[in-house]
Amino acid sequence: MREQGQFPVALDRWQLVLLAIAVCLIAALWALGLLTAQAAPDTAGYFASASGDLWGSPRNPLYGWAARLLGAGPDSSGIVGVVQVALLVVAAFLLYFGAQAGGIGRAGAFFLAAAGLLSQSGLFHARLLVPEAPAISLLMMAFAGTLAASRGPSAFWRYIGPIALATGAAYLLRPSFLPAIFVVPFLWMVFAIRNGQQRIARAALLLLLTVASPFIVQSAIRWRAVSDFNIVSFGGYQMSPMAGFMLTPDLVAGLPAAVQPTGAAVLAARETAESAGRVARTPENSSGGRSFASAALGYFDIYARSYDGLLVEIAKLRRPDESWISFDRRLRDFSVATLMRVPDKWLAWVGGATARFVGHAIVSNATMLLACLALLVTSIIAAIWRGHLAVTARDLAPVCAVALAWLAATGPLIVLMTFPATRYIDTAGVLLAAIPATLAAAIIGRLLEPVGTASDSEKA
């Protein structure tokens, strides 16, 4: 008998369908020439950090190192594209196995895996020389191990190391995944309780410390090398336009003396760019005034479209003798001081960014739209055929828990510290399609049952 928590080995029909999808996907990518990775605007920065100043660059060197090992360089992408696609396929199968080992039924496990395999972000970024695709795959592997580890103590000790390595590699590649440090132990606790485990507090704390260890080690190395305790020095620079849009002359005058010059320079740069048409001006409201909070809540895309433009203007403020780390730290201090001075404006920004995030995660996510369409069609058929929508979906709750945990691990920082660009939204929505897909499958299963029999999600 298979020990609890172990990944299943025997193929079932859901695995065969997943395998068929993977084979068709790889064949399609090969036929379209998309297995050869292409450079993106950010690619040069990742290679530069891997060969120059390792800890003083805006990017973490890990992806550059890995890409070079796979033969990528200035004139070649090596086998990076093939490896990134293969990693995504492996991650999807591991997520299927891990979900099953964690007590989710075959149908629910399949839709989680299929959502990951066919995710908009995974497929788009797998053909680019950027770290999004491998980061997604590694976090899927971490989730797979987390679910499997929830079955019992032996499974916990078997997978705690791989969980930490996969999670750590994911957030080192894509620092916006840092909330996973807290989400992974919480997800384990939820499923450990569901699976009847006792005395889980110490194990959860141990998992938290283990998952955080790559961050601690990496940051300690950077602290020793460049006196900066972060995975990479980029957050201050990335969040500075958010604070920059909030500035007014009165606000600048009220900032602490240490950051006031930076605030004045950012405001001047923004106003110059607005006059030149490179950055959009905050629009007038119905009273004829310009309210940042009103615009952020009601017309957030104005700021989203101008964010990178203002970032370019702010980049010009770096002094010739100023290191990147010092520049990033100066912008971070300015941004934090600004947000603390006007927390109401920051809350308005978070509200507008969240609205954009949720809307685009559904409307602009092709995989999610297809799953929602399937749910709508099956619901209409069920309503007509059976006259009601009663359905028992045992796996719907745990599937929702996993999908929402992914959202919590990948989404918060892009709303709180910057603006949710499409690439961030797609990444955070990788598993969302599993929710409507699982519910649609449960409805279909209900429709196919003889009248009067009990629904069983394992039959789905």
C-alpha positions, 0 to 999 in steps of 0.5 A, a space after each residue: 500500500 502507498 504510504 500517506 503523502 507519497 505522490 501517486 505513481 499509477 496513471 489514471 485517466 486524468 493523468 492521460 488527459 493531462 499528458 495529451 494536453 502537454 504533448 499537444 502543447 509542446 507540438 504546437 509550440 515547436 511547430 510555431 517556433 516558440 521553443 526558442 526563447 526570445 530576448 525581452 526588454 528586461 533580458 539584458 539586465 539579468 545577464 548584466 547582473 550575472 556577469 558584473 556587479 553581482 549584488 549591486 545591480 538592479 537584478 538578482 543574478 540567479 536567472 542570468 547564471 542559469 540561462 548562461 549554463 543553458 547556453 544563452 548569450 548575446 547572440 543565442 538563447 541556447 536551450 532556455 526555451 525548451 527547458 522552461 517549457 519542460 519545467 512547466 510541464 513537470 510542475 503541472 504533473 507534480 501539482 496534480 500528484 501533490 494535490 492528490 496526495 494532499 487529499 484533493 480528488 482527481 478532478 480537482 487535482 487535474 484542473 489545478 494542474 491544467 490551469 497551471 499548464 495552460 496559464 496565460 503567463 506561463 505560456 507567454 513567458 516560457 518563450 522569453 528570456 525572463 524569469 517569470 516562467 521558471 518562477 511560476 513552475 518552481 512555485 507550482 512545485 512548492 505548492 505540490 510539495 506543500 499539499 503532499 506534506 500535509 498528509 502526515 509527519 513522515 510526508 512533512 519531513 520528506 518534503 520540507 527540504 524540496 518545498 524550501 528550495 523550490 519556494 526560495 528559488 521562485 522568490 529569488 527569481 521573482 521577488 514579487 513572490 516573497 509573500 510565499 514565505 508566509 503563504 506556503 506554511 499557512 497553506 500547509 496548516 489548512 490542509 494539515 488540519 483538513 487531513 486530521 493532523 494534530 499539534 501542527 503549530 511547531 511544524 508550521 513554524 519550522 516550515 516558515 523558518 525553512 522557507 524563509 532561509 533562502 531569503 535570509 542567506 541571500 540577504 545576509 550575503 548582500 548585507 555583507 557585500 553591499 550593506 543592503 539586506 534585500 534580495 535585490 535593490 529594486 523596490 525603492 526605485 519601482 515604488 517611486 512613481 506611485 509616490 511621485 504621482 501623489 506629490 504636490 508642492 505642499 506635500 513636498 514642503 511637509 516631508 522630512 528634511 532628509 527626503 525633501 530634496 528628492 521629493 522636490 526633484 521627483 515633483 519637478 521631473 513629473 511636472 516637466 514630463 506632464 508638460 511635454 506629454 510624456 506623463 499624463 496629468 491627473 484629470 480634473 474632477 467634476 468640481 474642476 479640481 485635481 484629486 489624486 484619490 478620486 483619479 486613483 479610485 475611478 481612473 486608475 489606468 491613467 496612472 498605470 499607462 504613465 507609470 513606466 514613463 515617470 519611472 524613466 524620468 525618475 531614473 534620470 535623477 540618479 547622480 553620477 557618483 551615486 551607486 545603484 544601491 544608494 539611489 534605490 535606498 534614497 528613493 525608498 526612503 522618499 517613497 515610504 515617507 510620502 506614503 506615511 505622510 498621506 496614507 489616505 492617498 496610498 489607500 486610494 491607490 491600493 483600492 484602484 490597483 485592486 480594482 484593476 487587478 481583479 478586472 484584468 485577472 478575469 477579463 484579460 485572462 483567456 484561460 479564466 474566460 474559457 473556464 467561466 464560459 464552460 461554467 456558464 454553459 453547464 449551469 444553463 444546461 443544468 437549469 434546463 435539464 434538471 430544473 435546479 443547480 444543486 451540485 455537490 463539489 467536495 473538491 471545490 473548497 480545497 481547489 479554491 484554497 489552493 488557487 487563492 493561496 497562489 493569489 496571496 503568494 504572488 499578488 499583494 506586492 504588485 498592488 501595495 508597492 507598484 501598479 499591477 501591470 499585465 505580466 504581474 496580473 497574469 502571473 497572480 492569476 495562474 490557478 484561478 481558472 481551476 475554480 470555475 472549471 472544477 465547479 463546471 465539472 461537478 455540474 456535469 457529473 451531477 447531470 450524468 448521474 441517474 436521478 436519485 443517486 448521491 454525487 461523488 466528486 471522485 466520479 467526476 
